[in-house]
């Protein structure tokens, strides 16, 4: 079987993708901000944007970075409707979390707004979550949080994004079931962290034991 990402190289036995693509996705070995995944020049633990700021989640991890190959994979999935790429990303994310030793009981994917869902016909983060469920058996709690249609975030700075996202999410029936659970909050892309912080802030109100924020690609 050839790699689902590059379509060129064979996938080794018991692997998800080929070795070349794996090296491309996990190329970065340097220091990262523990709160948003931003790349750091030295091991300071936090980037200047996150320093001294309280987050709604307990820990943050990212599969890789939006530059190079991973960004192209996400674009191909979202805008060319290649859902099969989401299955591979989900399996790879589940493997990554297992290696990190992250404990989680349920997966809560960041939902698309109704407008975006109507445009695409599918929710890419939910597709990734479904693939993670298939590999791990963890429950996916979709449809417990809704998202309003918001103005485009492209070109907005961190403060503007945070202000827009503050009222973007709302609770639906069933979110109270996260009480006492370890929650994995999942998104496909993180730019400034405003979306994830707003999303997990809402989840936090319902009494989870711990929230781990996880994104596929950090910009």
Helices and strands as residue ranges (DSSP letters): H 19-25, E 31-32, E 39-40, E 59-65, H 68-79, H 83-100, E 106-109, H 114-120, H 124-136, E 139-140, E 145-147, H 158-165, E 169-171, G 175-178, E 182-190, H 194-204, E 210-218
